[in-house]
Every structure is written in C-alpha cells, then in structure tokens.
Amino acid sequence: MVLSFLNCTSSQTRHRPLTHSSLSSIHSTGRPLISSAACILPEDKEQKGGGDIAVRTVFFFLPLPTMASAQAMPISVWEKLTEAPEDAILGVTVAYNKDPNPVKLNLGVGAYRTDEGKPLVLEVVRQAEARLVADRSRYKEYLPIVGLAAFNKLSKELAFGADHPAVVANRITTVQGLSGTGSLRVGAEFMGQHYHTPIIYVPVPTWGNHNKIFPKAGLKVQSYRYYDPATRGLNFTGMMEDLKAAPDGAIILLHVCAHNPTGVDPLPEQWDAIRQLIRAKGQFPFFDSAYQGFASGDLDADAYALRSFAADGGELALAQSYAKNMGLYGERVGALSMVCATAAAAKLVEGQLKLVIRPMYSSPPLHGAAIVATVLSEEKLLHDWKAELKGMADRIIEMRHKLYDALLQRGTPGDWTHILKQIGMFTFTGLTKPQVDFMREKYHVYMTGDGRISMAGLSTATVPHLVNAIDDAVRNIA
Amino acid sequence: MVGLYPTIERRAIVIAAFEKEAQSSPLGKKREGGGDLRHLQRFTAAMAATNSSAVFLSAVDRCAAADSPGKRTLLERSHSVRLVGTPVTRRAAVWRKAFGLGSNFLRRTISSLGFAMASAVTEKPPATSKCLWEDVEMAPEDPILGVTLAYNKDTSAVKLNLGVGAYRTEEGKPFVLESVRKAEAILAADRSRNKEYLPITGLAAFNKLSRELILENDCPALVENRVATIQCLSGTGSLRVGADFLAAHYPNAAIYLPDPTWGNHKGIFPASGLCMKKYRYYNSQSRGLDIEGMIKDLKSAPSGSVVLLHGCAHNPTGVDPLPEQWEVIRQVIRDKGHLPFFDCAYQGFASGDLSQDAAAVRSFAGDGGELLIAQSFAKNMGLYGERVGALSVVCRSEVIAKKLESQVKIIIRKMYSSPPIHGASIVTTVLGDKELREEWMSELRGMANRIIQMRKQLYDALILRETPGDWSHILNQIGMFTYSGLNKEQVAVMTRDYHVYMTSNGRISMAGLSPSTVPHLADAIHAAVTGNN
C-alpha cells in the first residue's frame, strides 16, 4: 500500500482530490475504490481542511485493491474549468445579498425602489396581468419567431411615434427581443453577419455588458471619448473628433437618453451635429434605449435624438427595453427595430433576423409582451402608465435634490452639482475605486466600481446614511 | 450563403481569389480534411455564372501583398493578423488565418476589402442613399414553423395543421392545462410578488424542481450536489447555452446527431460553432431503430465526442431504443468516453409516465459519468410560448459543478442577461404544490392517452380504406409524432389537394388530429399513396 501511495503522487497528479461524498458515490456504483484516494495533492491544502486528511488516512490503511486491479478513476471532462468572476454589475447585488449587516444599502443595479425601499410593480402592469390571466380564451401557443405582432407594432410606435415618416412608410422592421440585452445581441449578430464594416464604436464609459455582447457577436469594439471627468459633463469636442477619425461606415453605439453610467446626455443642438457627422461619414447608428420616459419624464421628449436620426432618410438599429420604464425587469421584454431605406429591405432584414433568433431560443416569451401590448393599446392604461412613469422619474429627481442638499448641509468637500445635472436613474458620483471599496466595507453601501449609484435605490430614510459614507470617504480616502 | 457576399463585385472578388488559391495554394491542399477548401470550391463553382469583372483580381492577395499601408491596416485591424515581411509571407499569414477561422474570416475579409476596393476605385465612401440591406438575401422560411404560416394563409374551409408539435384538444383547440391556469391565478393574485430580475441562472426553486423531475430526488448525483441546473429558454435555449458552453470549454469535439433529428438541431449547433456529424438511427426499411448502425457509428466516433440523444419520443421518428438497447448504447458511450447530451422535450408524453420516460437519462446519470440535459416544459406543461426549460449538467463533483455554473453565467449574460420569470414561476407553483402536481400528472396522462387513441383511429381508418402499405408503425412509434414514411411529393399532394399541412419529411403531429379529422387525413394519405385524387 505504501508503494502505491508513492506511485500515485507522481503519476496521478492529474486526479483531483475526491470529496467524501463522491467517494461514497463510487461505492454505490459498485466500482472498486482506488488508492489514489489517498493522494494528497498540493491544491488540497488550500481547498480542504484537516478533516479530509483524516478521511484519506483511513482509506489509506483499509485493504484496498491494488492499483493493478482497480478501475482507473475517470477524470472529469471539465477538469480544466476555472471559476469565472462574478459579473461586475450583477455581482454587486450578489455581494449585497451575502452581507449580513443589518444596515446596508444597494445602489448597484438600476432597479427602481419605492421610498420605502421596496421593489415596485406598476399598477397598470398588475391590472393588465390580472386581465390576461383571467381571460380563459387566451392560449400559450408559441409566438412567431419575431414575437407578438401587436407588441412589435406598439413598440415601434412608442419609440418612433405613430405618425413618424419611417413608420408610415413601413421602413422599420421590429422584432421582439429579450429585453435590452437580447435585442442588442440579436442586432449585433445580424450586423456581424451582414454589415460591411463589423466595427462598433462605443462611448467611454458605457454599460459594462456592451463590451461583452459585441465581441461575442463578431463585432470589433472601439471607443469614442464621451465623458469629461473634469467638467463631469459631455466631452463634445472629443466625441466629434473621435467620430470623425473613425472609419466611414463604422457602427456607432448611441444611448438614446439617460446615458448609462454617466447620466450625461448631449443637448439637442449637439445631437444635430452628431447626426450630421455620422451621416456624412456613412456610419451606422445603433441606439440603445433602456430609459425612455426616465430622462425627462416625457416619452416623446426622451426620443428626440432617435426620431431625428430616423427621419433623415438614413438607416439605423434600435434596441429597446421595457425593464425599467414598465418595471418588467424579470419578464425580459424588449424589441429590436431596424430602420431601413425601403420597405422591401426591411422585409429582407426581418427574414435574416429570424435566422439569428431561431437557433438561439426559437421564439420569445409571451407573458411580458402581452402585458406591454395590453397597456400600450388601451387609452386608460396608457394614460395611467405615463403617470406612474412620471411618478418614478420625479421621485428620482427628488432623491437627487435630497442628496445634494444633504451633502451641502454636511459641507462635504467637492462640487456636487453634477448630482442635479445628470439625467436618468444613475449618478456618476466621481468617487474613486478606493472610496467605493471603503464605503462598502465600512458603511455597507454597494455600488459599481466606477462610482455609479442608482438613485432609484435611494430613499428619504437612507439618504443620511449615504451622505455619511460619502463624506467619510471623500475626506479620508484618496 | 450568397447573402454573405452582398454585392456582385464582392462575389467576383471571392471567385477570383479562391479559384486561384484553390488550384495552387499549398496551404489549401494541406488543410486537414480540406473542409473549408472544399466548401470554397463548391461555392466558387456555384458562383461561376455570376458576372465577374476581370478588373477585380484576387483582392485578398492584393491587399495582403499591397504596398498600401491603409489596406493592410484594414486587414490587420479586422482580423488581428500581423502582416509583416515580404508579399509572400504576408499572403501566407492571411491565408493561414483564413483557413483557421473559416468562413467568418473570409466573409469579413471580403467585406472589409470590398469596402476598401470600392473606396479605392471611387475615392469616396459608399453612397448613403443606397440601402445597406438591399442585397441581403431573402431568408428561407423555417421549415417547421413555416408550415403553420402556410396553413394560416390557406383560405380553404377544410384544412388540417399537422406541422408543429403543439397539443390540440379533440375539438382541435390549443390547450392550456387547468393546473397551469390555477397556478397562474395564484401568482397574479399575490401582491407580494414582484418582477425583479432573476439571477443569471434563473429561479433557484425552479432549477431544483426541474432537476428532481428529470433525475428523481434520490439520484446520487443530486444528493451529492453534482448537478448544475440553469434555467433557460425552453429546449432550444437550453441546447444553445449548452452548445455555446461546449464550444468554449470542450473544443475540438464534434457533436453526433441521430439521423434524422429535429431540424433546429442543425441550426443551433453550427450557430454555437460546433462541428456536426451523424450516427445512423432510423431504419426506413423496418421503420424502426437501426441499432447495429447506431452502435457501429458510436464506436467509430473519436473518443470523447459529444453524442446527442433524445430522452424519449424521438423527434421526428417516434422510434425509441428498448431498455436493453439503451443499456448497450450507454456501455458504448461510456467505454468510448463520449459525452452524452440529452434532449428531453417529451418527458411524460411518450408513455404518460414521467419516470418511465426518464429511464434512459436516469440510467446515464446514475452510472457516475457526466452528461448534459436540455429539458423543456413546452409540451408536457403546455407552456410553449412562455419559453421554460433548463440545462442540467451532471458533473463528477460539486466543486466542478459550481465552476461550470459560473462559466455558463458568462454565456447567458451576453445573450439575454437573465431568463424570464413567468413560466418558471408557473412550473415552480405546479411542481411545488402536492395537489397541483397530481392534477398536472393526470392531465399529462390524458394528453398522452389521447395521442395514443388518435394513433389507433388513424391506423384503423387506413386499414378500412385498404390503403396499400404496412401502417403498423403508426401504432409502434412513440410520442407526439408519426414518421409516416410519406415522401416530399406525397406530402405536396396532400397539401395541394387536401389542405393537409405537415413538414415535408412526412412527420405528422398526432396531437393535431381529432376523431372528426382522422377520416380526412386517411383520405389524403390514401390519395397520395395510391396516386388517385
């Protein structure tokens, strides 16, 4: 037995240490236990405690079959897998949930909270859902690959306006997608396969997941300057320079409104200049619309940039999400719209989009789209929704004011006016990574590493705690 | 294929480039299997009729060899390839990359070079007034889902949709299970519920109940926490996420599919980047399983290949191995160190018994080896449009299962971030409540039995008409479909003259039949087979 132990340390080094439980599973399948269970591999010492050593020692002295007669323990085909890191944004909530401290604040994910700190399901959504569920004439048949037709039509009209020339001319093909992410991915896959210049320019900074989705779809990611840390506003000159230097025909990612993470949006006249340049260079705009209605509280005003691009005769792509503005986060409701030069082209594009979707998930989920279609198609529900949406946007603006006032009152060093100027759900605080880490460790305040806080996660009751944390961090941490 | 090369000019570039290389390139000839090269040759042959201008020479060569730094930069940038040295070495670098990366590289090269060529010739960017997508190919309709589209367009008063495998009642209506309606009502009435994002891996309670359903509660793999289960978008989504994972972490292995198999398998695996091969499965003579052929092919596949297996009620043939045949299959797969990937879309639908229908999967999961399972609730819980399913990976240890799960999350985050909540909540409510679960199981048995009844009735109707041929396979085949044995032409006759819609491989969805429509179908089959109208 001693010999076999020595043998196994050299020749069996590829075998992973067996846990106690997996040893018993081998017993249950009737295969002989091999003495490599007695191997002590270097990795063991980190992973396992002393208890396992005792287990192994026991097995070591049992009358085990010799190596010759034992069946070799097959190696897992996943031997070489490493633990993947937690997603940078979603991992914040994971860490928050693990935190046992009674006083903690989650300002990570952009999910709306009431002033009581509770998630919110919109009243119109509850009403629509109740109606759908009670209607026994409804079925759960597969949707077409492109999704619920009524939903697609209403989404297109919400984004572009029902009487927009591109809508009227039937030049837009809209397919239901899995919220913003899914719509971006399907659009990017299509562009990667069919567009002549598979290079996409994203603003610096941008939503973290953009940089994961586009390469996967075969698009090379480049960037253009966007945020100016000095002014905490838009680096318009830098942006224009970089767009000009970018190749003709490149794809340009644009946030429709309430830029994530900075909350900095171009002014209308700046949007006009951006549009002129992009069109002059034959570049292809790819819009990401996750916050329509959250920027100003007005759905049409928030769509100004998108609609101006769609009206100038050029083509574009739009990924649209209902996660935030209809609070349908987990239902995964969104849409991808391709504005084309002609109705015929739009039809061709639709066919190719189906070829992307069918091998990915066949067809989209019914429930969320049915809720949206119900709300958008009924005057009363539509009206009530707009009011609830404005209510959410207003509460966020109120939190901005409360936070700003509290910081002023505290006398916290620094210029905090950007809290008031930035638009949408987030504030790009300007806090550094060490300050962010400090706030998490000492105050159990959770935010993404770039200093972005979700104002939607703040409440009147929690503002003081956040102010304490920011004040302490800014005064004492670099 | 043609859509990849949008304009005639660009096609010309491809032709010129690859005709030349295909004939003379030593790199091309040496490529193992010559897969890409043969593909190119077939393509160039097919494009030979296209008007190819002599002005556009081998663009790849030209740009690689060119002294124009601009063109080289374009190539380098789009394909991360360093073009250094002499024209010959630069060309070699490009071609090596091309054969390494295959058609994606070529497509992009031609696109970027086509653009470069165009701008070189015209000295200005492509006209913005020209629609970018003008030359995009008209995509063909999906063969399975297209059947329903065609059926819907048909204005005939008497028509029959036997295309998609969606259950229909005796009245020919779609069916929402009572247990599902009850669960949904409970969920909708509960104001304490919210619509927050699920974790990337989905609803934890759903994942637990799903794996316990397919594997049974006391399966050692479950007890030892060796199974990673991730909520996905029904069967398709589970297959795709699993395939993407294999492409990333189990590379160089081909996936072996039964011949024939569900059509969309052949869409999913290439999209993930997996190479597909097939193993013999259906014996059209006997209309049963070609077990010898299957075993031979599994034995001759390289060790460690991925093997796709239908858990039960094989789609489209309805032919399943017997338990003793499954045992042989399992031994061969384990001996060769193959990795089984089960597609389980019909648990409960084949025999009406959930355990019986999961017997094959469970025997694999119980032998200590590893496997993947794509599980769908579309049919057995009638949740088609809600897109509910799960990918389970049975691993050798809990540690590995945890790591594997973390890697699957990476794949999902860039596809759709997290799965939809509604359908999974329904499943959780039904499976988690004793009464609802009982009610569901009884409804499931009801659906399976009705299908079996339709089989008997169709068989009897054909016997009555003395339709030529042996129709006993209608009784022997299992699950929702009958692989009728009718050929494309016969199917076309049935559609044209009787407005009977089915997939062109002769697959009939028995769930779409009812006692009142069986005679019509029998007439249609009779006409198609005898050639009389």
HADDOCK unambig.tbl for C-alpha pairs under 7 A between the chains (distance, minus, plus):
assign (segid A and resid 21 and name CA) (segid B and resid 224 and name CA) 6.17 0.50 0.50
assign (segid A and resid 22 and name CA) (segid B and resid 397 and name CA) 6.59 0.50 0.50
assign (segid A and resid 25 and name CA) (segid B and resid 220 and name CA) 6.54 0.50 0.50
assign (segid A and resid 29 and name CA) (segid B and resid 367 and name CA) 6.36 0.50 0.50
assign (segid A and resid 29 and name CA) (segid B and resid 368 and name CA) 6.96 0.50 0.50
assign (segid A and resid 76 and name CA) (segid B and resid 396 and name CA) 6.01 0.50 0.50
assign (segid A and resid 78 and name CA) (segid B and resid 400 and name CA) 6.94 0.50 0.50
assign (segid A and resid 81 and name CA) (segid B and resid 403 and name CA) 6.55 0.50 0.50
assign (segid A and resid 81 and name CA) (segid B and resid 404 and name CA) 6.84 0.50 0.50
assign (segid A and resid 82 and name CA) (segid B and resid 403 and name CA) 6.08 0.50 0.50
assign (segid A and resid 83 and name CA) (segid B and resid 403 and name CA) 4.60 0.50 0.50
assign (segid A and resid 83 and name CA) (segid B and resid 406 and name CA) 6.10 0.50 0.50
assign (segid A and resid 83 and name CA) (segid B and resid 407 and name CA) 6.93 0.50 0.50
assign (segid A and resid 84 and name CA) (segid B and resid 403 and name CA) 6.94 0.50 0.50
assign (segid A and resid 84 and name CA) (segid B and resid 406 and name CA) 5.23 0.50 0.50
assign (segid A and resid 84 and name CA) (segid B and resid 407 and name CA) 5.41 0.50 0.50
assign (segid A and resid 119 and name CA) (segid B and resid 194 and name CA) 6.71 0.50 0.50
assign (segid A and resid 120 and name CA) (segid B and resid 194 and name CA) 6.92 0.50 0.50
assign (segid A and resid 121 and name CA) (segid B and resid 194 and name CA) 5.96 0.50 0.50
assign (segid A and resid 121 and name CA) (segid B and resid 195 and name CA) 6.62 0.50 0.50
assign (segid A and resid 129 and name CA) (segid B and resid 188 and name CA) 6.74 0.50 0.50
assign (segid A and resid 130 and name CA) (segid B and resid 188 and name CA) 5.96 0.50 0.50
assign (segid A and resid 133 and name CA) (segid B and resid 184 and name CA) 6.60 0.50 0.50
assign (segid A and resid 133 and name CA) (segid B and resid 185 and name CA) 6.27 0.50 0.50
assign (segid A and resid 139 and name CA) (segid B and resid 174 and name CA) 6.65 0.50 0.50
assign (segid A and resid 139 and name CA) (segid B and resid 175 and name CA) 6.95 0.50 0.50
assign (segid A and resid 139 and name CA) (segid B and resid 176 and name CA) 6.10 0.50 0.50
assign (segid A and resid 140 and name CA) (segid B and resid 176 and name CA) 6.65 0.50 0.50
assign (segid A and resid 140 and name CA) (segid B and resid 383 and name CA) 5.92 0.50 0.50
assign (segid A and resid 140 and name CA) (segid B and resid 384 and name CA) 5.97 0.50 0.50
assign (segid A and resid 140 and name CA) (segid B and resid 385 and name CA) 5.18 0.50 0.50
assign (segid A and resid 140 and name CA) (segid B and resid 386 and name CA) 6.86 0.50 0.50
assign (segid A and resid 141 and name CA) (segid B and resid 384 and name CA) 5.46 0.50 0.50
assign (segid A and resid 141 and name CA) (segid B and resid 385 and name CA) 5.09 0.50 0.50
assign (segid A and resid 142 and name CA) (segid B and resid 384 and name CA) 5.21 0.50 0.50
assign (segid A and resid 142 and name CA) (segid B and resid 385 and name CA) 4.03 0.50 0.50
assign (segid A and resid 143 and name CA) (segid B and resid 385 and name CA) 5.74 0.50 0.50
assign (segid A and resid 178 and name CA) (segid B and resid 416 and name CA) 5.82 0.50 0.50
assign (segid A and resid 181 and name CA) (segid B and resid 415 and name CA) 6.61 0.50 0.50
assign (segid A and resid 181 and name CA) (segid B and resid 416 and name CA) 4.90 0.50 0.50
assign (segid A and resid 181 and name CA) (segid B and resid 417 and name CA) 6.20 0.50 0.50
assign (segid A and resid 182 and name CA) (segid B and resid 415 and name CA) 5.77 0.50 0.50
assign (segid A and resid 182 and name CA) (segid B and resid 416 and name CA) 4.30 0.50 0.50
assign (segid A and resid 185 and name CA) (segid B and resid 415 and name CA) 5.95 0.50 0.50
assign (segid A and resid 194 and name CA) (segid B and resid 4 and name CA) 6.33 0.50 0.50
assign (segid A and resid 196 and name CA) (segid B and resid 111 and name CA) 4.88 0.50 0.50
assign (segid A and resid 196 and name CA) (segid B and resid 112 and name CA) 6.26 0.50 0.50
assign (segid A and resid 197 and name CA) (segid B and resid 111 and name CA) 6.84 0.50 0.50
assign (segid A and resid 197 and name CA) (segid B and resid 112 and name CA) 6.09 0.50 0.50
assign (segid A and resid 209 and name CA) (segid B and resid 414 and name CA) 6.81 0.50 0.50
assign (segid A and resid 212 and name CA) (segid B and resid 414 and name CA) 5.90 0.50 0.50
assign (segid A and resid 213 and name CA) (segid B and resid 414 and name CA) 4.75 0.50 0.50
assign (segid A and resid 248 and name CA) (segid B and resid 125 and name CA) 6.52 0.50 0.50
assign (segid A and resid 282 and name CA) (segid B and resid 125 and name CA) 6.96 0.50 0.50
assign (segid A and resid 282 and name CA) (segid B and resid 128 and name CA) 5.70 0.50 0.50
assign (segid A and resid 328 and name CA) (segid B and resid 195 and name CA) 5.90 0.50 0.50
assign (segid A and resid 329 and name CA) (segid B and resid 195 and name CA) 5.97 0.50 0.50
assign (segid A and resid 329 and name CA) (segid B and resid 196 and name CA) 5.46 0.50 0.50
assign (segid A and resid 329 and name CA) (segid B and resid 197 and name CA) 5.23 0.50 0.50
assign (segid A and resid 330 and name CA) (segid B and resid 195 and name CA) 5.21 0.50 0.50
assign (segid A and resid 330 and name CA) (segid B and resid 196 and name CA) 5.11 0.50 0.50
assign (segid A and resid 330 and name CA) (segid B and resid 197 and name CA) 4.04 0.50 0.50
assign (segid A and resid 330 and name CA) (segid B and resid 198 and name CA) 5.76 0.50 0.50
assign (segid A and resid 330 and name CA) (segid B and resid 420 and name CA) 5.54 0.50 0.50
assign (segid A and resid 330 and name CA) (segid B and resid 421 and name CA) 5.43 0.50 0.50
assign (segid A and resid 331 and name CA) (segid B and resid 195 and name CA) 6.87 0.50 0.50
assign (segid A and resid 331 and name CA) (segid B and resid 420 and name CA) 4.57 0.50 0.50
assign (segid A and resid 331 and name CA) (segid B and resid 421 and name CA) 5.38 0.50 0.50
assign (segid A and resid 331 and name CA) (segid B and resid 422 and name CA) 6.57 0.50 0.50
assign (segid A and resid 332 and name CA) (segid B and resid 419 and name CA) 6.99 0.50 0.50
assign (segid A and resid 332 and name CA) (segid B and resid 420 and name CA) 5.45 0.50 0.50
assign (segid A and resid 340 and name CA) (segid B and resid 131 and name CA) 6.88 0.50 0.50
assign (segid A and resid 341 and name CA) (segid B and resid 131 and name CA) 5.22 0.50 0.50
assign (segid A and resid 345 and name CA) (segid B and resid 133 and name CA) 5.71 0.50 0.50
assign (segid A and resid 345 and name CA) (segid B and resid 134 and name CA) 5.46 0.50 0.50
assign (segid A and resid 348 and name CA) (segid B and resid 136 and name CA) 6.33 0.50 0.50
assign (segid A and resid 348 and name CA) (segid B and resid 137 and name CA) 6.67 0.50 0.50
assign (segid A and resid 348 and name CA) (segid B and resid 138 and name CA) 5.31 0.50 0.50
assign (segid A and resid 349 and name CA) (segid B and resid 133 and name CA) 6.92 0.50 0.50
assign (segid A and resid 351 and name CA) (segid B and resid 138 and name CA) 6.51 0.50 0.50
assign (segid A and resid 351 and name CA) (segid B and resid 139 and name CA) 5.04 0.50 0.50
assign (segid A and resid 352 and name CA) (segid B and resid 139 and name CA) 5.58 0.50 0.50
assign (segid A and resid 359 and name CA) (segid B and resid 236 and name CA) 6.97 0.50 0.50
assign (segid A and resid 359 and name CA) (segid B and resid 264 and name CA) 6.56 0.50 0.50
assign (segid A and resid 359 and name CA) (segid B and resid 267 and name CA) 5.19 0.50 0.50
assign (segid A and resid 359 and name CA) (segid B and resid 268 and name CA) 4.33 0.50 0.50
assign (segid A and resid 359 and name CA) (segid B and resid 271 and name CA) 6.76 0.50 0.50
assign (segid A and resid 360 and name CA) (segid B and resid 236 and name CA) 6.66 0.50 0.50
assign (segid A and resid 360 and name CA) (segid B and resid 237 and name CA) 5.95 0.50 0.50
assign (segid A and resid 360 and name CA) (segid B and resid 240 and name CA) 5.91 0.50 0.50
assign (segid A and resid 360 and name CA) (segid B and resid 268 and name CA) 6.66 0.50 0.50
assign (segid A and resid 361 and name CA) (segid B and resid 233 and name CA) 5.92 0.50 0.50
assign (segid A and resid 361 and name CA) (segid B and resid 236 and name CA) 4.96 0.50 0.50
assign (segid A and resid 361 and name CA) (segid B and resid 237 and name CA) 4.44 0.50 0.50
assign (segid A and resid 362 and name CA) (segid B and resid 236 and name CA) 6.18 0.50 0.50
assign (segid A and resid 365 and name CA) (segid B and resid 385 and name CA) 5.58 0.50 0.50
assign (segid A and resid 365 and name CA) (segid B and resid 386 and name CA) 4.60 0.50 0.50
assign (segid A and resid 365 and name CA) (segid B and resid 387 and name CA) 5.44 0.50 0.50
assign (segid A and resid 366 and name CA) (segid B and resid 385 and name CA) 5.37 0.50 0.50
assign (segid A and resid 366 and name CA) (segid B and resid 386 and name CA) 5.29 0.50 0.50
assign (segid A and resid 367 and name CA) (segid B and resid 386 and name CA) 6.59 0.50 0.50
assign (segid A and resid 367 and name CA) (segid B and resid 422 and name CA) 6.80 0.50 0.50
